[in-house]
Amino acid sequence: MAKARARTTTRKVKDRWKAKNWYTILAPSLFNNVPVAETLAETPESLIGRVTEVSLQDITNDFRKSHIKLLFSIDKIEQNTAHTQLKGHLLTSDYLRRMIRRRKSRVDGVFDVETRDGALIRVKPFAIAEKRIQSSQKKLIRNVMNDVITKEGKAKTLNSFIKDCLDGKTGSEIYKHCKIYYPVKRIEVNKTEIIRLPTVIIEDEKPEEKPEERPQEPTKEESEVPTEEELPPEKPETETPVEETEEPAEEEIAAEDVVKAETPKKKPKAKTKTKKKTTAKKTAKKKKEDTPEA
């Protein structure tokens, strides 16, 4: 009897795994609905509310953003695909430990911001200074963080605000305003949490970038026109130096011919004189030698 019970239990476990199905999880529209992961579930209803953690490197293929983690929660299921919504993001602990060292001060802040869409986000930025700071200076930096974040949240939608947080634009703007009070080393957004989804649908303005690229094409025709105008003045420049080079060449040749014509007239005169003198001397010596013998 015990063996029969064991067999029935094993059969039940195997049947559970067979009943489950694989579902592919897709990222939200902000990340172009890229497939992120796969999960098992018996029923599609059990997947709703499940949270998946993915690094931004897997989506963008940029190794410089491997320290950013994104949190997606499943809200819809269609056949074997699960659609998600962004829940927030985090920075890894090892990335934070690299920046924080001894004899340096850290300033943290927690702010709730309402975007243009009507969504409510909780933002947690942090700043790092090269030296230890007084509590009054820390308070000023927190106030600057609050002012900058609230202004950006009211002027932007949820998607555009999160993009700026991930790219580091919000941190750079806070850094500019904090320089007045103290030279902060670095500012970043450590964490974001979406508390309330947007109530109004507002599309981001993307078509404005296209007309700026089109007028660049006719500039090529304008660049080709001046090249044709520059070609004709090049011809007279080549003709003039040829005439100048020919004139001095004729003068040099004429001067060399004059010198050569004058030199050979003087040389044969000197040679003839010397030959006549030498022959006269030889004949005189022979006559002197012949006389004593006679």
Order of alpha helices (4+ residues) and beta strands (2+ residues): alpha-beta-beta-beta-alpha-beta-beta-alpha-beta-beta-beta-alpha-alpha-alpha-beta-alpha-alpha-alpha
